[in-house]
Amino acid sequence: VVIFIEVSNSETLNSVEIQQTISERLNLPWNDAEPIAKRAKFLIKALTRKRFVILLDDSKLILTTRYREVCFQMNAQRSLIEMRILGNDASWELFLGKLSKEASASVGWLGSQNDTREHAMKIAQSCGGLP
């Protein structure tokens, strides 16, 4: 689902109009009496069930990419903030920290035939130090 919303460059955004546009694009019911926070929770639940992109026209955006060339092709107007990659040990620790207890126990087993650990290490290495 692609949701295109025109917003002004003013310092205040009209949250109600943005919510209404998202609701219309998702064919969701609209209730003027609902508070903004309650409507926001409803929209978040609806959006988590879909693959979506929200494009805000006339807004400042943060662009993240692995490749600097992409920033230049998109005519990024601000300085780049380059993130350094993680070292092997830090990458592995981050990877292990995100596993479930069961997966962590399987990977942590140090037997000589631990295929799960080997696959996990290959996955972590394939990220190239990116979190």
N, C-alpha and C positions, 0 to 999 in steps of 0.2 A: 504494500500500500504506500503510495507516495502522497504526502500531504504538503501542499504548497500554501504558505501563509505569508501575506504581505504585512509587514510591520514597518512602522515609521522609525526614523533615526532618533526620535525623541528619547529622553532619558527614562520615560515611564512607558511600559508596555501595557496594552489593554488585555489583561489576562482573560477576561470574559469573552472577548471576541476571538482570542486564540483558542480557548476551550470550545467555543461554539463551532469554529471552523473544523476542528478535529472531530467533534461529535458528528457534524454533518457528513464529513468524509467517510466516517466509519458507520454511518447510518444508525446512530445511537439516539435514543430519546433525549430531549432537552427539557430541563425544568428550571425556569427562571428563579424559582424560590430557593433552590439549593445553594448553600454557601460555596464559595470558590474551592475551599479545601476539600470538601466532600466530593465535589465534581471532579477535582484533580485525581483523587484516589480511584474513582470509578473509571476515569479515562486511562489511568496507569494499568489497571487490571485488564481493561479491554485491549490495550496496546501490547501487553506482554503475551497475548495469545496470537499475535500477528508478527510478520516480518514487515518492518516499516522504515521509512525515512521521512523526516520532517525537514522541509526546506524553508528557512526564514529569509524572505527577501528584504534587502536593505538593512541587514544586521551584521554585526561582527561575528565571525566564526573562528573557531579553532580547528585547524587542519592537522591531523596526525597521519604520518606516513613513515614508512621505512626508507623512502627514497627522497632525497633532497630535490631531485629533478621535478618531482610531482608538485612540490611547493612552487617552483618557478613556473611550471606550466599553468598552475592555477592563479598566477599573478598575485601571490601572497605579498602583502604590502608591509608587513612588519618583519622584524628580525626573527630569525629562526632560533629556537631553543633546542639545541641538540642534546638528546638524551644518550648517555653512554650505556653501552651494553654491559650486562652482568658477566662476571668471571665464571668459570666452570663450576667452582664450589658454590658460589652464591646462586647460580641458576639451578643447580641440583637441589639445594636447600629450599628454594622457593617452590620448585616442583613438588618436592616431598611434602611441604607444608600445605599444599592444596589438595592432597589426596584424602580419600575417606580412610577411616580406621582400617577397614578390611584391605583396601588396596595398599595402604602403607605397610601393613603387616606382611603382605605378599612380596612387596618390593624389598622390604627390609631383611627378609630371610637371606642369609649369606651362603647358602649351599652352592656347590660347584655347578649345578645344573639349573640355576634360577633364570629361566627364560623370561619370566615376567620382569625381573630386574634389568636384564639386558634390553628388552623392548622399552622399558621406561627410560633408561639412560639414552637410548637412541632418540626417543621423543623429545627429551629435554635438550639434547644436543641439536636437534633439528630447528629449535627455536633460535639458535644463533646468539644466545645471550639476551634475547628480548624477553621481558616479563610476560 
